[in-house]
Amino acid sequence: MDIESLPIDDCLGDLVSALTASKPVILRAPPGAGKTTGVPPAILDSELGDLGQVLMLQPRRLAARAAAIRLSRLVGEKPGQTYGYHVRFDRKVSSSTKFVSMTSGILFRQLSSDPLLENVGCVIIDEFHERSIEVDLVLGMLQRIRSTLRPELRLVVMSATLDTEPIEKLIPDATIIQSDGRAFDVDIRYDKSLTPVRQTARDLADKVSQVLPTAVRESDGDILVFLPGIGEIVHTATQIESLAKKHSIDIFPLYGDLPAERQDDVLTPSERRKIVLATNVAETSITIPGVKCVIDTGLARQAEFDPSIGLSKLQMRPISKASADQRAGRAGRTAPGICFRLWPQASHRSRLDHTPPEVLRSDLSTAILHLTGWGERNPFDFPWVTMPTEDSVQLAHRQLHLLGAIDDDNRLTSLGQQLIALPVHPRLGRLILSAVEQDCVEHAAIAAALLSERDPFRRQTGRSSRESEIESDLIDRVLRLERFFKGVPDDQIKRVSAHHVENVARQLCKLVPEDLAIDPAASQRTFEERVSRTLLAAFPDRLARRRNPGSPKGVMVGSRGVQLDRDSAVRTSEFFLCLNVDGRGADANVRMASAIEQAWLPNEWVDERQEKFFHPSMKAVVARQRSYILDLMINENPATAIADEESAALLYQQAHVRLGDVLPDDQALAGYLARWRFLDQYRDETLGPDSLPITSEDALDQVLTQLCQSSLSFKDLQKAPWLDHLRGLLSYQQQQWLDAQAPEAIEVPSGNRIRLTYELGKRPILAVRIQEIFGWKTTPKLAGGSTTIQLHLLGPNYRPQQITDDLESFWKSTYHEVKKELKRRYPKHFWPDDPASASATRNGLKPR
């Protein structure tokens, strides 16, 4: 194949050599190097072209189609001969086609039916840096195929801004090839004005129209303007129309859903200057001849999971630095150019270096469904480029289970097989399948498009008078849009957005499987019921139940509190679907709801079970017989609670943090625990191996666990024999040891046994009359001699006279002062001069 010289030519020989040696290739080349145009013919013209079909994945339909058209023109053919393409709703491929340019979604689904790609010799993944979930899955699957069943399958991954490190880890045997290309200098100019946080289509149109005269004056080629979406393109085209006419410049829109023939007009060279108003479809892969100036708004719509509707949705976000460089590079493909960035240079530094992979910001339901279809039981065993989070995988499994796509063991169901065949999100696929059964495909398709695309209504306007009896905000809007499509004016509907919704709805209708049957009972149902049943099948996780009749508040599946918008048409229904939810606040605001009858709910959603819980005011485990729809409780009645493992766990959970509320008011128990706790203080110091096997707290916990097995309330626990159970934890020898090291009472020289007082963190206290301890020379010690007793020495009147833990010192000094005072008051009592050697008396009187 003889084509124009391209900057990529310098490394094509190395690329072909590596592929011939069955080595995968990672190719990095700057914008304008000619990767998309140069690599495919280099492979086909080598011996690799005889090994099977070459597939090239593009991130967008427009790029996939444009690549095949350009390559076909270079060899003087029409698309579908040597070079073909396959995108959604458009396919140009024949028996002679050796190369197919396709979107990642097409190959993603082809792998479900042809997992080995039997007739494919090489797969090229272009612009991998965009990192859609589908591309990540395709690369992981291709690597698995290569490493297990088809080592001869060739693989090329290429991009202008590719960070090769994660790819190198995934494909360790890859050859990395760098092409320096031949990019021309681009003069980057930043806007000096501050950029508002939220910019409307009109704001962006104003900014473009302000800089456009300078762009027209200072550049002599075509001008490419990057805008976030169709609405902004329409507004900008209107705003700059007079300027374009003045300078004889043609205005062309360019976006993914633009009809093919109008896309071709943009990509075909023209004698007149062009202003191309494009979304990010023009950022990579496609070549627009003659562009020497770029005006970049710095915004794009990215697919992100929208929790308000439970679907991934395009959200307007600032582009990354890498994307900005890609866009600027469009102006320097053939000559030096200019790029006007409509944001300040200072704010450019705060932009992300690269756009985060979609796997980290989008719903994974589609990915997990297809992985399940491929036989992946554990998604984390799949060779991801970037591993998804556990939460996102769990959320996807839960949603697929509710949709009926997988069973309780996460295995694919027959319904899941049907959903895999549909090139839409599983939720929308479930809606389509249900709509066929309910014979309401066209209306359901409009509803799906309304939920998944930009809102065509100017504001929440409540219900129209014609549909005043319909308890569904969504169905009301569907009917209004349907009339608008038929030509009935509605000043609350935005024309461009409405027609986009209409196009999406038509595409969804084309996906309807031909072999599905209509439910015979559908003909007996009203239109509203059929559409509502369809919505229920697709949004089971959005089911809510009103808290009280007439109240706008309810509880949604997942126990989320919700509140119907004040303009909602859902006025009386007990059950309703929360189709668009603002999650802020204690109760999420339901901006769009649809009434549901309880009779429509599938029997398999209903669950009858007895549940136990701890009642905080009764301080007891109680039971209720409850009925649930999914996890929404719809009925409950009292039931008899039985002491079992579940009850024990519930009671223990509350009792172990409120132990003081369940211990009996028993002096013997308190004393026993105090002695055990006293010994705990010296457990690791001097008591050694003879100490008790467990601490007092562990002992209490074990006893509580035992007692909870036969109890249901705090009152039951308070009546239980705690002391017996605590003693039962110790052997006879251990009990004897406890009594010796921390005795309940101690015999003093008078022969009386006097109870000790144990307080946590203090020495044991012995309160005793002075006459009863004559003959003790030193203070007794406990806990293996670890600590002395604190003596509270009492007079004959049992009032404390002295506190000491050093009896020897007391006898030698302080005793004589105490004796002098007390002997005067109690002359009949015994007051020896040498108390350490005197005999103690039981009654304190002088010995006879």
Buried (B, 14 or more C-beta within 10 A) or exposed (E): EEBEEBBBBBBBEBBBBBBBEEBBBBBBBBBBBBBBBBBBBBBBEBEBBEBBBBBBBBBBBBBBBBBBBBBBEBBEBEBBBBBBBBBBEEEBBEEEBBBBBBBBBBBBBBBBEEBEBEEBBBBBBBBBBBBBBBBBBBBBBBBBBBBEEBEEBBBBBBBBBBBBEBBEEBBEEBBBBEBEBBBBEBBBBBBEEEBEEEBEBBBBBBBBBBBBEBBBEEBEBBBBBBBBBBBBBBBBBEBBEEBBEEEEBBBBBBBBBBEBEEBEBBBEEEEEBBBBBBBBBBBBBBBBBBBBBBBBBBBBBBBBBBEBBBBBBBBBBBBBBBBBBBBBBBBBBBBEBBBBBBBBEEBBEEBEEBBBBBBBBBBBBBBBBBBBBBEBEEBEEBBBBBEBEEEBBEBBBBBBBBBBBBEEEBEBBEBBEBBBEBBBBBBBBBBBBBBBBBBBBBBBBBBBBBBBBBBBBEEBBEBBEEBEEBBBBBBBBBBBBBBBBEEEEBEBBBEBBBBBBBEBBBBBBEBBEEEBEEBEEBEEBEBBBBBBBBBBBBBBBBBBBBBEEEEBBBBBBEEBBBBBBEEBBBEEBBBBBBBBBBEEEEBBBBBBBBBBEEEEBEEEBEEEEBBBEBBEEEBBBBBBBBBBBBBBBBEEEEBEBEBEEBBBEBBBEBBBEEEEEBBBEBEEBBBBBBBBBBBBBBBEEEBEEEBBEBBBEEBBBBBBBBBBEEBBBBEBBBEBBBBEBBBEBBEEEBBEBBEEBBBBEBEBBBEBEBEBBBEEEEBBBBBBBBBBBBBBEEBBEBBBEBBBBBBBBBBBEEEEBBEBBEBEEBBEEBBEEBBEEBEEEBEEBBBBEEBBEBEBBEEBEEEE
